[in-house]
Amino acid sequence: MTIRSPYPDVEIPEVSLFEFLFADGFGDRTDAPALIDGGSGASISFAQLHGMVVKIAAALAERGIGAGDVVALFAPNTPYWVAVFHGVLRANAIVTSANSLYTPGELAHQLADSGAKLLITIAPFLDRAVAAAEQAGLTGDAIITMDKAEGHPALADLLATTAEPPALTVTATDTAVLPYSSGTTGKAKGVVLTHRNLVANLLQIQPLIQVSPETKILAVLPFFHIYGMTVMMNQGVHGRSTVITMPKFDLVEFLRVISTHRIQRVYIAPPVAVALAKHQVVDSYDLSCIEVIVSGAAPLDAELGRAVARRLGCRVLQGYGMTEMSPVSHCIPDDRPDIDLNSVGFALPNMECKLVDPGTGKEVGPGERGELCCRGPNIMTGYLNNPEATAATLDADGFLHTGDVATVTDDGVFTIVDRVKELIKYKGYQVPPAELEALLLTHEKIADAAVIGVHDAEGEEVPKAFVVLQPGAALTEDEVMAFVAERIAPHKKVRVVEFIDAVPKSASGKILRKDLRAREPQAT
């Protein structure tokens, strides 16, 4: 059975994201702060943001960037990230947002795979950016920094242009962004999201999430991730709210920024909830301004969420989504504190969902477990240049198979209960086992390897490697972990190692991860 959202459908205009967010002006919010740098307190008004976007678009067009061209954005959260992002879109081009923790090899893969022509970064990232650009075949003049860096054009140079912006030619169905996701399995793939996908998701979340021009939103979760991009950055601009940015999570600075700026709405991943519930330093700050905390990116334990709510005197809610859904498909509404916090709430307007038994492929009803499949205007058009992966994720009826097992009540409240896919979620980041396994196999002393997610002493899912050594070879657990850590982003590091005689596999050669999960001990 197909389960629709209990909320009425919303009308989605056929416009570009730039038109949707900027075309109607800002009314009495013209001179109000759109963005504030949480560290320095420097702000950019809505009028200034619009002016910067137009200037950046004009400067990019002068450099030959136009319709269909891809510009990579490799930087932490700052107000300038927002201006550059929308400047690229206003230039009729496409943004591919890169994880700021990426190694040169990981970034080079995204640059090459997306066909990026420019890379915009910051000076402290230049060592990795330059190395990645060289691997991907980009020349030095294809790197622009948001700050000053010798030998590279800077954002200030773009803003100094006297050129006029190009005509806006993109349509709702054109690609807007190419974030990279591991999907259900495997190496990161470009997710093709259109302007309509992004506009739709902003309108879909609006009836459930109460954001107004008086709202201050904290953006500590990265803008390069679709969660930060849509739910913090673009929702803030859409709601004419003020978004306060932080480049990374540091608990004391996080608490200071909330207290200083009197932030009402905070978006987090579950590891932050642990700190808010348990760390003594929380009591040193006045956090009475917080009205709502929304957790996403990974499952939130309800008791943990309730502990945060009690300690801070605020509402704690949970949402669910995927990069492939722009990203939100479900959330607990602001005005429904009665909804079970273990759940992810209702499907958004315009969404259709079904639960499918992974074994039989048959649809199941309320109270039964099945893989969650979603259809709606926010669903990606596919994976970039990867029809096989697209076909494995999007079925013939347009339903996206999430890889997550869910249940639903008669009232339409969904709860994620398990996972079909092999993806590991470490602190909200995606860690594909296949990528780690391929890396481990490049070690000359490793004959075979398998990786699964296990839970550590704090309940966090972490990557564990099962390693088969070459005959006569010797390695320690620390040496295996160090080998991986040197070659991969920090969130993907192997954190537990177990040496075994053979990796269990099926007759077809597929790793039997269920057999590995049954082994003891699984984690430290």
Buried (B, 14 or more C-beta within 10 A) or exposed (E): EEBBBEBEBBEBEEBBBBBBBBEEEBEEBBEBBBBBBBBEEEBBBBBBBBBBBBBBBBBBBBBEBBEEBBBBBBBBBBBBBBBBBBBBBBBBBBBBBBBBBBBBBBBBBBBBBBBBBBBBBBBBBBEBBBBBBEBBEBEEEBBBBBBEBEEBBBBEEBBEBEEEBBEBEBBBEBBBBBBBBBBBBBBBBBBBBBBBBBBBBBBBBBBBBBBEBEBBBBBBBBBBBBBBBBBBBBBBBBBBBBBBBBBEBEEEBBBBBBBBBEBBBBBBBBBBBBBBBEEEEBEEBEBEBBBBBBBBBBBBBBEBBEBBBEBBEBBBBBBBBBBBBBBBBBBBBBEBEEBEBBBBBBBBBBBBBBBBBEEEEEBBEBEEBBBBBBBBBBBBBBBBEBEEBBEBBBEEEEBBBBBBBBBBEEEBBBBBBEBBBBBBBBBBBBBBBBBBBBBBEEBEBBBBBBBBBBEBEEEBBBBBBBBBBEEEEEBEBEEBBEBBBEBBBEBBBBBBBBBBEEBBEEEEEEBEBEBBEEBEEBBE
